[in-house]
Amino acid sequence: MVDADGRFRGLIAPQQLLTVLAHEHDEDLARLGGFLHSVEAARATSVERVVRRLWHRLP
C-alpha cells in the first residue's frame, strides 16, 4: 500500500484483499442489476434478510 505521495505504507494480507474485492463485486452487481440506485442501498442489502432482498428485485 502507498500513500498519496507514493510512499510505501504497508502490506495488505491476501485474505483482507479478497474480502474487499468480493464485497465490492457484490455491490457492483447489485447496482448494475438495476434494482438499487446507490452504493448505500447496495451495501444495506448485503446484510438484509432474504425476504427483504427479494422485495428489492420485485417490479
C-alpha positions in Angstrom: 0.0 0.0 0.0 1.2 3.5 -0.7 0.0 6.9 0.4 -1.0 9.8 -1.8 2.7 10.8 -2.2 3.6 7.3 -3.4 5.5 6.3 -0.2 5.2 2.7 1.0 2.9 2.4 4.0 2.5 -1.3 4.4 1.1 -4.6 3.0 -2.4 -5.9 2.7 -3.0 -9.5 3.6 -4.4 -11.6 0.8 -7.5 -12.6 2.7 -8.3 -9.0 3.5 -7.9 -8.1 -0.1 -10.1 -10.9 -1.3 -12.8 -9.9 1.3 -12.8 -6.3 0.0 -12.9 -7.4 -3.6 -15.8 -9.8 -3.0 -17.7 -7.1 -1.2 -17.1 -4.6 -4.0 -18.1 -7.1 -6.6 -21.4 -7.9 -4.9 -22.1 -4.2 -4.6 -21.3 -3.5 -8.3 -23.5 -6.4 -9.4 -26.4 -5.1 -7.3 -26.1 -1.6 -8.9 -25.6 -3.0 -12.4 -28.6 -5.3 -11.9 -30.8 -2.1 -11.9 -32.6 -2.6 -8.7 -30.5 -0.4 -6.5 -29.6 3.3 -7.1 -26.9 4.0 -4.6 -23.9 2.5 -3.0 -25.5 2.7 0.4 -28.5 0.8 -0.7 -26.3 -1.9 -2.2 -24.3 -2.2 1.0 -27.5 -2.4 3.1 -28.9 -5.3 1.0 -25.8 -7.4 1.6 -26.9 -7.9 5.2 -30.7 -7.9 4.9 -32.9 -10.9 5.2 -33.7 -12.9 2.1 -37.3 -11.7 2.0 -36.2 -8.1 2.1 -33.7 -8.8 -0.7 -36.4 -10.3 -2.8 -38.5 -7.1 -2.2 -35.8 -5.1 -3.9 -36.0 -7.2 -7.0 -39.8 -7.2 -7.5 -41.1 -4.8 -10.2 
